[in-house]
Amino acid sequence: MDIDVEEIRNHFPIFERFRRDGIVYLDNAATTQKPREVVDAITSFYYNSNSNVHRGVYRIGEEATELYNHSRENIASFIGARSEEIVFVRNATEALNIAANNLPDVVGRDSEVIISRMEHHSNIVPWHLASTRYGIRVKMMENLPDRQITWEDIEKNLTKKTRIVSLSQCSNILGTINDLSAIGKRLHELGIIFVVDAAQSVPHMPVDVKKLNCDLLAFSGHKMLGPSGIGCLYGTSEILENMPPYMGGGEMIREVYENGFTTADVPEKFEAGTPNIEGAIGLSAAVDFLKRIGMDNVRSHEKELIKYTLEKEEEYALESLHSYGPRNPDIRAGIYTFQMKKGDSGKPYGNYVHPHDISHLADRIRGVEIRSGHHCAMPQTVALGTYATARASFYIYNGKEDVDTFFDALKAIEKKMIA
Ligand SMILES: Cc1ncc(COP(=O)(O)O)c(C=O)c1O
């Protein structure tokens, strides 16, 4: 591994508590911990330069604007974009809502959008809402839980009316990393708009929007060491210019008249009201932290962890353990979703440990903190034949010993709960 996990942990104040209380945090697909550098960048803004942006021509007003603009440039360069192609939003969910709300006016309301079954609700529900509001048709294509989405999957669902395809680059439940570059290229040849949900990819692997051939891309700051309440919508200048504004108010206008208004240039056209200035500054500090480690190293570290997890699964050979997702670490992120059940008793709770119990017990028995539920991916969860699973997910501060502790916890749970 190219990452020194112990050294990295020293940058995270919460690890003092984790060490003291024996906590092994494995819910990184939900949100990540924050390094001191991020906390300091936000605190320093409040202590030294706090003021609104794009308004005051006094010193701290100019400083705040400079910090905010620099953050946008820094975050843009992280994904191979230009500054004006980055719209600051609250999170990936908001970015995808902007896409679903505004694209029907670009492509026409008689259009179809294709999504996949492995999508997070944030890349499903906004399209359903757009369907109700604007009449576009949503098609959810099937996918197999152990392989990537292929062009053939998409092709089966294409019609003359398909104008948008919206897919996640990495599934938050299966851990599948979809190879989207070639898909994006083919969609462009057909003049179809390609939206990418990158909430689980931008934090964990090198992402270059130009190589992805996408038109719009969404991600959240809190899943990549940054603060909550800040995320990004990347869009090509062409698409951002063609889309109508999402909200009206200050910042997004050029001029306002008694009977109308003209819009500001992109990206401000989509940023009505005072933005989350400290959020952008914090996210930029998170990006600096990740850039120092190197995204290739982040990815290879997590690949090594999931490989080790799959090896340990075989070594422990727990009778009740059923996990999901591709077995090939090359196409698998650091996400391990599973259930514990023995045989098929036919009874809903016979020899079946409810994922909430797994999560609760893993914490009580070994301090291992994992997620349980449908992970905001109900169609995929139901397609796995269940209503809930448990999920462990890794990041840069997790090491192989965390995986060992996790399996020790599962072993103890099996012993305690499975007859
Ligand atoms: C794949 C995926 N897309 C979108 C989201 C939504 O992210 P947020 O809640 O930060 O908007 C998540 C969150 O878990 C996710 O995993």
The ligand as an ORCA input file, in Angstrom:
! r2SCAN-3c Opt
* xyz 0 1
  C     -24.345      7.110     -5.287
  C     -24.899      8.245     -4.471
  N     -25.521      9.248     -5.098
  C     -26.024     10.297     -4.436
  C     -25.936     10.377     -3.069
  C     -26.519     11.548     -2.359
  O     -25.542     12.262     -1.707
  P     -25.984     13.479     -0.745
  O     -26.868     12.887      0.298
  O     -24.706     14.004     -0.217
  O     -26.700     14.443     -1.623
  C     -25.321      9.346     -2.364
  C     -25.259      9.353     -0.882
  O     -25.060      8.382     -0.233
  C     -24.776      8.259     -3.084
  O     -24.166      7.257     -2.465
*
